[in-house]
Amino acid sequence: MQYSPTVDKLKLQSAQTPINIVGIRSRSKITSLKFANLTSNSNLLVAVYKNGEVYIVENPENQASCKVTQIFKHVNGLLLDFSWSADDQLLAFTSMNNEVIIYDVFYQKLMCTLALHTEADKADSSVPVKGVAFDRNSNKYLLTLGDDKILNRLEYHLENDPEEGRKFKYTISQRVEDLITSPKLNKAAVKKLSWSRDDRVLSCPNTAKGKVAMISLLHNHNPTDGETWNDWCKFVGNGFKCTMTQFSPCVYRNRNNFNDSDSTPKNGKYYYILATASYDSTIAIWNTCASAPLIIANEVSANGIQDICWDNDGKFLFITTTAGELLLGVFSANELGEPVGLDDKECGLMDFDAIVKEFKARETPIRDAWLASHSKKNEKDTEDNKNTKTGNGSDKKGKKEEKNGKTAKSSLKIKQEKGKDDTNRKGTNIKLESNNNDKKIIIDLEGFEEPKKKTSQVITLDDDDDENDDFKKLALLTKFWEVVKRNISNRPCSPVTEN
């Protein structure tokens, strides 16, 4: 007989008392928060803001050692979803403009931005990518779902690179185009793809007319071989919708299995627990062995559900709402079934805490050496840019000479010359002249000081300037106009010609 778990109200009240308040200097609102997956990285929290700012918070529960770092700011539209990789080394973000942004947590840098949801001959940057999810066990797959109703499965690996640290190499291993039934996905809030803990099953919220929940499940008996995930089953629920899915972090042993080769949902060797939710404040708990949900909780809040998340043991389901409420679903031990442990070799669950520990011992010196060299290179580039802007020693000498009334190298020389009467002259003529000795920009103006008087303005360029540096010429022209615009009202300008 199953008994409802009891909750110590005093402990629950104590747990709701803040132990630390992290201050982040942002004028926007938080749209998503996620802790890292591994126990060894339980001190890492990512916060995404509505204005595109993304922060990593280290030790958020410890006021003395808490550290907030902005890793990047996305300025091209709203970030819709993000996911940690299985080993916590990568973060993937999606946007409203057909972007999948990959960030390297280990090397602390943006790796690349992928455009996966448009045809090559029909480029459209406005396609929103609603969902993204790294796998949980294989550490080499990434799912994306866009408003083009295409589900992409990427197979990726990281490649060391002396210039960039690491590169994200990938291929689109599978593209599913007939999974979503809604003709207009962009009017729905479908998101939150999910992998089972062993990567054998992946879930995708589907859409249907009216208040009908539809969840599509794809299955692969041996995910490590990279075979395709095929249609396994669909969950259909009447009276509520589904916009997000989240598998329990546990894999459960199916007592109804009597044939190891049987992989059907009802009689397969393993079964999975899936939580679904929607903005209509309905929570449903599904068992892949059954066609009907185990639990349906309607109107759990007066506000729409924003997100759902399981704890690492699959005993607690955390639910957040659009009003900032935190709801908690509690399951007693073995209420949902008997979890499979890491010692089950056939299930093949990976212990990433141990794997990442070995990886860091081997790769951290390489990473640190690259970061050190990259930092020195950035400092050198910054110094070079600074010297370019402020000038070198000869520039300073030239400025001193200019103060003494001499013409200095790399200086801007503006000379005014009065010409003879030119009653037929109209408008302005700009001409660029250059030879082996010097370069000039000559601008002839009508009526600079007196009506019908010709005035010539001359800008002399540095001998060492590149003749083809049009940007510098434009900059000098801009400076010139800053000088003369106070004396000239709106006058037409003929096209620039270069001799």
C-alpha positions in Angstrom: 0.0 0.0 0.0 1.3 3.4 -0.9 1.2 6.2 1.7 1.3 9.9 1.0 4.7 11.3 2.1 4.7 13.6 5.1 6.5 17.0 5.1 7.9 18.6 8.2 6.3 22.0 8.0 8.8 23.6 10.4 11.7 22.3 8.2 9.9 23.5 5.1 9.4 26.9 6.6 13.0 27.1 7.6 14.1 26.0 4.1 12.3 29.0 2.6 14.3 31.4 4.6 17.0 32.9 2.3 20.6 32.0 3.3 22.0 34.5 0.8 20.7 37.1 -1.6 22.8 37.5 -4.7 22.9 41.0 -6.1 23.4 41.2 -9.9 23.6 44.6 -11.5 21.0 44.3 -14.3 18.0 46.4 -15.2 16.2 43.5 -16.6 14.2 40.5 -15.3 15.4 36.9 -14.8 13.8 34.5 -17.3 15.6 31.3 -16.4 17.8 29.8 -13.7 19.5 26.4 -13.8 22.1 24.7 -11.6 24.7 22.5 -13.2 24.1 18.8 -13.5 27.0 17.3 -11.5 27.4 17.0 -7.8 31.0 18.3 -8.1 29.5 21.4 -9.9 26.6 22.0 -7.5 28.0 25.4 -6.8 27.4 26.7 -10.3 24.2 28.5 -11.3 23.4 30.1 -14.6 21.0 33.1 -14.7 19.5 34.4 -18.0 17.9 37.8 -18.2 15.2 39.1 -20.5 17.6 41.7 -22.1 20.0 38.9 -23.1 22.5 39.1 -20.3 23.8 35.7 -19.1 25.6 35.3 -15.7 27.4 32.4 -14.0 27.0 32.5 -10.2 29.6 30.6 -8.2 28.8 29.5 -4.7 25.4 31.4 -4.6 24.6 30.0 -1.1 27.8 31.4 0.4 27.8 35.1 0.9 31.6 35.2 1.6 32.7 33.3 -1.5 29.8 34.1 -3.9 31.1 35.3 -7.3 29.0 36.7 -10.2 30.5 36.7 -13.8 28.7 38.0 -16.9 29.7 35.5 -19.6 28.1 37.3 -22.5 25.2 39.5 -23.6 23.0 38.5 -26.5 21.7 41.6 -28.3 19.9 40.0 -31.2 16.5 39.1 -29.7 15.2 37.2 -26.6 16.9 34.0 -25.4 14.2 31.4 -25.2 15.8 28.3 -23.7 19.1 26.9 -22.6 20.7 23.6 -21.4 23.8 22.3 -19.7 25.7 19.4 -21.3 25.9 16.1 -19.5 29.5 16.9 -18.2 28.7 20.6 -17.5 31.4 21.8 -20.0 29.0 23.4 -22.5 25.9 25.6 -22.4 23.5 25.9 -25.4 21.2 28.9 -25.7 18.4 29.5 -28.3 17.0 32.7 -29.5 14.1 34.2 -31.5 16.3 34.6 -34.6 17.3 31.1 -35.5 20.4 31.0 -33.3 21.8 28.1 -31.2 24.6 29.7 -29.2 27.3 27.4 -27.8 29.3 28.6 -24.8 32.4 26.7 -23.5 32.2 26.8 -19.7 35.6 25.1 -19.3 37.5 27.5 -21.6 35.2 30.5 -20.6 34.5 31.6 -24.1 31.7 31.7 -26.8 32.4 28.9 -29.2 30.0 29.4 -32.1 26.5 30.4 -33.2 24.6 27.8 -35.3 21.7 28.5 -37.7 19.9 25.1 -38.0 16.3 25.9 -38.9 16.3 27.3 -42.4 17.0 26.0 -45.8 20.2 27.2 -47.4 18.3 28.9 -50.3 15.6 30.3 -48.0 17.6 32.1 -45.3 15.3 33.6 -42.7 16.8 34.7 -39.5 13.5 35.3 -37.7 12.7 31.6 -37.0 12.5 31.2 -33.2 14.2 28.1 -31.8 11.9 27.1 -29.0 13.7 24.2 -27.4 17.2 22.9 -26.8 18.5 19.9 -24.8 21.8 18.2 -24.4 21.7 14.4 -23.9 22.0 13.0 -20.3 24.4 10.0 -20.8 26.1 9.9 -24.1 27.6 13.4 -23.9 27.6 13.8 -27.7 24.0 14.7 -28.8 22.1 18.0 -28.9 18.4 18.5 -29.8 16.9 21.7 -31.2 13.2 22.4 -32.0 12.3 25.4 -34.1 9.1 27.1 -35.3 9.7 25.5 -38.6 8.4 22.3 -36.9 11.8 20.6 -37.4 13.5 18.6 -34.7 17.3 18.4 -35.2 19.6 15.9 -33.5 23.2 17.0 -33.7 26.1 14.7 -33.0 29.1 16.7 -31.8 32.6 16.5 -30.4 35.2 19.0 -29.2 38.5 19.4 -31.0 41.5 21.1 -29.4 42.7 24.1 -31.3 45.9 26.2 -30.6 44.2 29.5 -31.7 40.7 29.0 -30.3 41.3 26.6 -27.4 38.6 24.2 -28.6 36.2 24.0 -31.5 32.7 22.7 -31.6 32.5 20.2 -34.5 29.1 18.7 -35.4 26.9 17.0 -38.0 23.1 16.9 -38.2 22.6 13.2 -37.7 18.8 13.2 -37.8 16.2 15.6 -38.9 12.5 14.9 -38.0 10.1 16.9 -40.0 6.7 15.1 -39.4 6.7 15.1 -35.6 4.7 18.3 -34.9 1.1 18.1 -36.0 0.1 21.7 -35.5 0.1 23.8 -38.7 1.1 27.0 -36.8 3.7 26.1 -34.2 4.8 29.8 -33.9 1.5 30.6 -32.2 2.1 28.0 -29.5 4.6 28.0 -26.6 6.0 24.5 -27.3 9.4 24.1 -25.7 11.3 22.0 -23.1 12.5 19.0 -24.9 13.8 16.2 -22.6 16.1 13.1 -22.7 15.7 10.1 -20.4 18.6 9.5 -18.1 20.0 6.7 -20.3 19.3 8.6 -23.6 17.1 5.8 -25.0 14.0 8.0 -25.0 13.4 11.6 -25.9 10.2 13.6 -25.5 8.8 16.4 -27.5 5.7 18.4 -26.5 3.3 18.3 -29.4 0.3 20.4 -30.1 -3.4 19.7 -30.9 -6.6 21.6 -31.2 -8.5 22.5 -28.1 -7.6 21.3 -24.6 -5.7 18.2 -25.6 -2.2 17.3 -24.5 0.0 15.4 -26.9 3.5 14.3 -26.2 5.6 12.4 -28.8 8.2 9.9 -27.6 11.1 8.7 -29.7 13.1 5.6 -28.8 16.6 4.2 -29.6 17.5 0.8 -28.1 21.2 1.5 -28.4 21.9 5.3 -28.3 25.7 5.0 -28.1 25.8 3.6 -31.7 24.3 6.7 -33.1 21.3 5.0 -34.7 18.2 7.0 -35.4 15.5 7.6 -32.7 12.2 6.3 -34.1 8.6 7.0 -33.1 7.9 4.9 -30.0 4.5 6.1 -28.6 2.4 9.2 -28.0 0.8 10.3 -24.8 -2.6 11.9 -25.2 -4.5 13.6 -22.4 -7.9 15.3 -22.7 -8.9 18.4 -20.7 -5.4 19.9 -20.5 -2.4 21.0 -22.6 1.3 20.3 -22.6 4.0 22.8 -23.5 7.0 21.4 -21.5 8.3 17.9 -20.6 10.8 16.7 -18.1 12.0 13.1 -17.6 12.8 11.9 -14.1 16.6 11.5 -13.6 16.0 7.8 -12.7 15.5 4.8 -15.0 13.1 2.2 -13.5 13.2 -1.6 -13.9 10.0 -3.0 -15.5 8.7 -6.1 -13.7 6.5 -6.9 -16.7 9.5 -7.6 -18.9 10.0 -11.3 -19.7 12.0 -10.9 -22.9 15.2 -8.9 -23.1 14.7 -8.2 -26.8 11.2 -6.7 -26.2 11.5 -2.9 -26.4 7.9 -1.9 -26.5 6.7 0.8 -24.1 4.6 -1.7 -22.1 6.9 -4.7 -21.9 10.3 -3.2 -22.3 13.1 -3.9 -19.8 13.0 -0.3 -18.5 10.4 2.3 -18.1 10.5 6.0 -17.5 8.6 8.7 -15.6 7.8 11.9 -17.4 6.4 15.1 -16.0 4.5 17.5 -18.2 3.1 20.9 -17.6 1.5 23.9 -19.4 0.4 27.5 -18.9 -3.1 26.3 -18.0 -1.6 25.2 -14.6 -2.0 21.5 -15.1 0.7 19.0 -14.0 0.6 15.4 -15.3 2.9 12.5 -14.3 3.2 9.7 -16.9 4.6 6.2 -16.8 5.8 4.9 -20.2 4.3 1.5 -19.4 0.8 3.0 -19.3 -1.2 4.9 -21.8 -3.0 7.1 -19.2 -1.2 9.4 -16.8 -0.5 8.3 -13.2 -1.4 11.7 -11.8 -3.3 14.7 -13.2 -3.3 17.9 -11.0 -5.4 20.6 -12.5 -5.2 24.3 -11.5 -2.3 23.8 -9.2 -2.0 27.6 -9.2 -4.0 30.6 -10.3 -1.0 31.5 -12.4 0.5 29.8 -15.4 3.4 27.3 -14.9 6.7 28.7 -16.0 9.0 25.7 -15.6 9.4 22.3 -14.0 12.5 20.4 -12.6 13.3 17.2 -10.8 15.8 16.8 -8.0 18.7 14.3 -8.6 16.9 11.4 -6.8 13.5 11.8 -8.7 11.6 12.2 -5.4 10.9 16.0 -5.7 9.3 17.9 -8.5 9.8 21.6 -8.4 7.3 23.8 -10.2 7.5 27.6 -10.7 4.8 29.9 -11.9 4.6 33.2 -13.7 3.8 34.9 -10.4 7.1 33.7 -8.8 5.5 30.9 -6.8 7.5 27.7 -6.1 5.4 24.6 -5.8 6.7 21.2 -4.6 5.6 17.7 -5.5 6.9 15.0 -3.2 7.1 11.2 -3.8 7.9 8.6 -1.3 10.7 6.1 -1.7 10.0 3.6 -4.6 6.5 5.2 -5.1 7.3 5.6 -8.7 9.2 2.3 -9.0 12.6 0.7 -8.4 15.4 2.9 -9.8 18.3 1.3 -11.7 21.8 2.0 -10.2 25.1 2.9 -11.8 26.2 -0.7 -11.3 23.7 -1.9 -13.9 26.1 -2.5 -16.8 23.3 -3.2 -19.4 21.6 0.1 -18.7 25.0 1.8 -19.0 24.5 4.9 -16.9 27.6 7.0 -16.8 29.2 8.4 -13.7 30.1 11.8 -15.0 31.4 13.1 -11.7 34.3 10.5 -11.9 34.7 11.1 -15.6 35.0 14.9 -15.3 37.4 14.5 -12.4 39.8 12.5 -14.6 39.2 15.0 -17.5 40.1 18.0 -15.4 43.2 16.4 -14.0 44.4 15.8 -17.6 43.1 18.9 -19.4 43.3 21.7 -16.9 47.0 22.4 -17.4 46.4 22.6 -21.2 43.4 24.9 -20.6 45.3 27.2 -18.2 48.3 27.5 -20.6 45.9 28.5 -23.4 44.1 31.0 -21.2 47.5 32.5 -20.2 48.7 32.9 -23.7 45.3 34.2 -24.9 45.3 36.8 -22.1 48.8 38.0 -23.1 47.7 38.2 -26.8 44.6 40.2 -25.8 46.8 42.6 -23.7 49.1 43.1 -26.6 46.2 43.7 -29.0 44.8 46.2 -26.6 48.1 48.0 -26.3 48.5 48.1 -30.0 45.0 49.5 -30.4 45.8 52.1 -27.7 49.0 53.1 -29.5 47.1 53.4 -32.8 44.5 55.7 -31.2 46.9 57.8 -29.1 49.9 57.8 -31.5 53.5 56.8 -31.0 56.5 58.9 -30.1 56.8 60.6 -33.5 53.1 61.6 -33.2 53.8 63.3 -29.9 56.8 65.1 -31.4 54.6 66.2 -34.3 52.1 67.7 -31.9 54.8 69.7 -30.2 56.0 71.0 -33.6 52.5 71.9 -34.5 52.2 74.0 -31.4 55.3 75.9 -32.5 53.6 76.7 -35.9 55.3 73.9 -37.9 53.6 71.3 -40.1 53.8 68.0 -38.3 53.7 64.5 -39.7 50.4 62.6 -39.1 48.7 65.9 -38.4 45.5 67.3 -39.8 46.3 70.5 -41.7 43.5 72.8 -42.8 44.4 75.7 -45.0 42.0 78.5 -46.2 42.8 80.2 -49.5 40.7 83.0 -51.1 40.2 82.8 -54.9 39.0 85.2 -57.5 35.4 86.0 -58.3 33.5 83.0 -59.7 30.0 84.1 -60.3 29.1 81.0 -62.3 30.3 78.5 -59.8 27.6 76.5 -58.0 27.8 74.0 -55.1 30.8 72.2 -53.8 33.5 70.1 -55.4 35.6 67.5 -53.5 38.7 66.0 -55.0 41.3 63.6 -53.6 44.9 64.0 -54.9 47.9 61.9 -54.2 51.4 61.4 -55.4 54.6 59.9 -54.2 55.4 62.9 -51.9 52.1 63.8 -50.3 48.3 63.3 -50.4 45.7 65.9 -50.2 41.9 66.3 -49.9 40.9 69.5 -51.6 37.4 70.9 -51.1 36.4 74.0 -53.1 33.5 75.9 -51.6 31.3 78.7 -53.0 30.9 81.7 -50.7 32.9 80.4 -47.7 33.4 83.9 -46.3 32.0 86.3 -48.9 29.3 85.7 -51.5 30.6 84.6 -55.0 34.1 84.1 -53.6 35.9 80.9 -54.2 37.4 79.2 -51.1 39.7 76.2 -51.1 40.1 74.0 -48.1 43.1 71.6 -48.0 43.7 68.5 -45.8 47.2 67.0 -46.0 47.6 63.4 -45.1 50.6 61.6 -43.6 53.1 60.3 -46.2 52.9 56.8 -44.6 49.1 56.6 -44.9 47.8 53.9 -47.1 46.4 55.4 -50.3 43.6 52.9 -50.3 42.5 53.6 -46.8 39.2 55.0 -47.7 38.0 54.8 -44.1 40.7 57.1 -43.0 39.9 59.5 -45.8 36.3 59.5 -44.7 37.3 60.1 -41.1 39.4 63.1 -42.2 36.5 64.4 -44.3 34.3 64.2 -41.3 36.7 66.1 -39.2 37.0 68.8 -41.9 33.2 69.2 -42.1 33.2 69.7 -38.3 35.4 72.7 -38.9 33.6 74.2 -41.8 29.9 73.4 -41.2 29.6 76.3 -38.9 30.3 78.6 -41.9 28.3 76.8 -44.6 24.6 76.3 -44.7 23.2 73.3 -46.5 25.0 73.1 -49.9 24.9 70.2 -52.4 28.0 68.1 -52.7 29.2 66.5 -56.0 30.5 62.9 -56.0 34.0 62.3 -54.7 36.5 61.7 -57.6 40.0 60.4 -57.1 42.9 61.2 -59.4 
